[in-house]
Amino acid sequence: MTRPIIVRTIAEMRQHVRAWKASGERVALVPTMGALHEGHLSLIRLARSHADRVIASIFVNPKQFAPHEDFDAYPRGEAADVEKLASADCDLLFAPAGPEMYAPGFSTLISVSGVSEPLEGAARPQFFGGVATVVAKLFIQSQADVAVFGEKDYQQLQVVRRMARDLDIPIEIVGGPTARAEDGLALSSRNAYLSAEERAAATALPTAMRTAAAAVASGGRIDDAEAAAVAALTAAGFRQVDYVEVREAGDLSRLGPGPIDGAEGRILVAAWLGKTRLIDNMAIG
């Protein structure tokens, strides 16, 4: 097991990338905010299947957090993350400090309209501007050939795809399947915030989502399936449901209220369990 090279500057990362590409090697990037778990490592392994070299980035991006959100409390632990990256055969870790990513006077924000506006965009208006900006910077900084993102953050994946396409960034975007615990809960760094009781209750989220997706796939009304999922989450102890919505899988336009009628759908959910906000999604059918 070989530990990844750790670099802190864009110049260092580009030096390694230039050497790899000079040897004809293909380079993949997996952007993360650290607190790595098996879901992240599955993306590293998927990236390895698409490239000869794999870069992981760890940067807790302040621009995607609102003032009242958990930037300072977001879990961090680089030493443990490095060991996990070594186990997944990652070649290089790019772990910049804040000023390396956002120099004094930084004043650019990338806005991706349309696909970014509903769901997470409505609940967290600052979020996707921060995501699109930091991801565009990572694409340009790394000059990677391919980037891998998890489908757990499905709307983020669609925003990144749209941003790269619209800005003509020459990079292939690959989506990796959501990694789940044995009881179905999507793996997430924020699961660490859940108490033991909350963790047990959290399984209601994937269960409600699967039930709603099956109902819609079998011809049921979308609005009925969404309402039933909200009721199930509330009964399980979720204190607030931000959204349960069936959307078109590509542009995330609204579907319903009636049957899905052959459209390619995706059900997306965000709900609060105690102080922890969980998000998940699933394909219809």
N, C-alpha and C positions, 0 to 999 in steps of 0.2 A: 504494500500500500504506500503510494508516493504522495506526500503532501503537495498541495498546489503551490506554485509560485505566488507570493503575495506582493502586489504593487499598490502604491498609493496615489500615483500621478498618471495623468493621461499620457505623458511622454513615455513613461516606462511601459505602459500597456502597449502603446503603438510600436515600440521597439520590438517587443516579442511578436506582435502580429505581423510586422513587416518581415521578420525572419521566417515565420511559418509560411507566409504566402510566397516568399521567394523560393521556398522549397516545394511549392505547388500544393500546400495543404489548405483545406477548407476550414473555416473558423466559425464556431457557433457561440452565441451569447445567451446566457440565462440571467435576466435581471431579477434581483430579489431585494428584500429589505432585511434579510437575516432572520434570526430565530428559526433556523432551518429544521424541517421535518421531512418525513418520507415523501410527502408530496413534492417538495422541492427537488429531492434527490431523484425522483422519477423523471423530472424534467431534465436534470443533468444527464441521466442515462439516455433519454430520448434525444437530446442534443448530440450525444456521442454517436448515435446511429445516423445522424445527418452530417457529421463533420469529423475531421481528423483531430481538431483541437477544440477544447471547450473552455470558455471563460464564464465564470459566475461573477456577478457584481453584488455587493452588499452596500446599500446606501439607504438609510431611513430618510426619505425625502420630505423635508419640511413643507414644501409647496403643495402637497396634497392633503395636509392636515389643516382643519379650521382651528381658530384659537382655543375653542372649548374641547377639542379632541385630544387623543392620548399620545401625542408626539413624545413627550418626555417619558411616559410610562411604557412606551412600546418596547417589547422585550428585545434585549441585545445580549450577545454572547459570542464574540468572534472566535475565541479559542475553540469552543465546542463546534461552531460552524465549520471551522477549518478541518477538524477531524472528520466531520460528516462528508465534506467535499472530497477529502482524500479517499474515503470509502467508496465514493461514486466515480472516482477516476477523473476528477476535474483537473485541468492543467494549470489554470491561473485564476486567482481571486483578485478582482479590482475592488478595493475598499477605500475609497477616497474620503477625506474630511470635507466638511461643508464648503469651505472656501475653494477647494479644487473644483467642485461642481458649480458653485455659484460665486463667482468672483465679486468683490465689492463693486457696486453699481450695476449688477445684473438686472436687466429690466425687460426681458422677453418672456412672453407667455404664449404658448400655442393653444389655440382654441379649435376644437373639432365639433362642429355643430351637427345637429341631427341625431346620430347614433349615441351621442354623449348626453343628450338632454333629459330623457325619462329616467325612471328607476333610481340608480345611484346618483345620476346627475341632478335629479330633483331633490333627493334627500341630502346630498352633499355637493352644493353648487361649485365649490372650489376644487373638487377632487380631480376631475378628468383634465382640467387645464394643467394641474401639477403633474399628473401622470404623463400626459402627452409631451410636456416639456422635458421632463427628465429622461423619458425613453428616447425621444429624438436625440438628445445629447449623447446618451449611451450608444445609440446606433452610429452616430457620427464619430464619437471618440474611439470606439472599438473597431470600426470598419469591418464588422463581422459580416459573413455571408448569409447567416441564418440566425434567427432569434426564436427562442422557445418560451411560450407563456402557457400557464395552466388554464384549462377551461372552467375551473372553479370560479375564477373572476371573468365570467363570460363577456360581460359588457366591456370590461377593460380590454379583452382580447379583440373585440370588434372595433373599439376606438383606435387601438394601435394599428390594426390592419388598415383602417381608413386613413389614418394619419400618414403612414408610410406610403400608401398608394397615392394620396393627394400630393405629397411632397416629393414624389419620385425618388425616395430613398431606396437604393438598390440592395434590398435585403429580403430574404424569404421569411415569412412569419409562419411558425408551426404551433398549433394548439395541442397541448397534452391533456389526456383524459384526467378527470378529477380523481385524486387519490382519496380513498375512504377507509375509515376504521371498519372493523368487522361488523359493528352494529349499524353501519351506513353513514355515520356522520362524516362530512367532508373534513379532511385534515386542514387545519388552519393554525397559524401562530396564535391567534386570539383564543383558541380553545384552552390555552393555558390559564386564562382568566376565570374559567368556569369552576365553581365549587363542585364537589363530588355529587351533590344532589342535582345541581344544574346540568352537569355532564350527563347524568342519567336521563334527565328530561329532554335534553337536546336531541335525542334520537327521534322525537316527534317531528322534527323538521324534515329529514329525508323521507320519513314515512308519509307525511301529509303531501309532500311534493310528488312522490311516486303514485299515491292514490289519485291525486288530481290529474297527473299526466295520463294515467291509464284511463280515467273517465273521459278525458278529452279525446284521446286516441280512439276510443270505442264509439265516438259519435255524440258524446254528451255536450251540453252547453258549456262554453268557457266560463261564463259568469257564475254558473252554479258550482263548477269545480273550484274556482277561485274562492268563493264564499265558504265552501266546505273546508278548504285548507285553512283559511283564517280562523274558522271556528275550532278546528282541531288544535291549532297552535295555541289559541287562547285557553282552551280546556287543559292543555298540557302544562300551562304555567308561564307561557311567554307573556311578558307584560305589555308589549307593543309590537304590532306587525306593521312595518313600514310599507311593504307591498308584497302581494302575491299576484303575479300577472303572467299571462300567456302572451308572448310576443313572437313576431316573425323572426326566424333564426338569423337572418342576414342583417337587416337594417334595424331590427328591434321595433318596428312599427307595431301598433296595437292590433290584436286580433280579437274577434268576438263582437258582440256578446254571445252569439249563437255557436253552432258547431264549427270546427276548424276548417272543414270543407277542402281538405287536400293540401292546405298550406303547410310549409315546413315550420313547425312551432318549437318554442322553447319556453318552459316555465321558469320564472326567476322569482326568488324569495329573499326578503331581508326581514329579520325579526330580532327583538331584544329579549334575552334571557338574563334577568338580573341587570347587571351593568355591561353585559357583553352583547355586542351586535353581531349576529351570525348571518352570512349570506350563502346562497347555494342556487343551483340551477340544474335543469335536466332537460334532455331532448324529449319531445313528444313523439311517442311511437317507436 
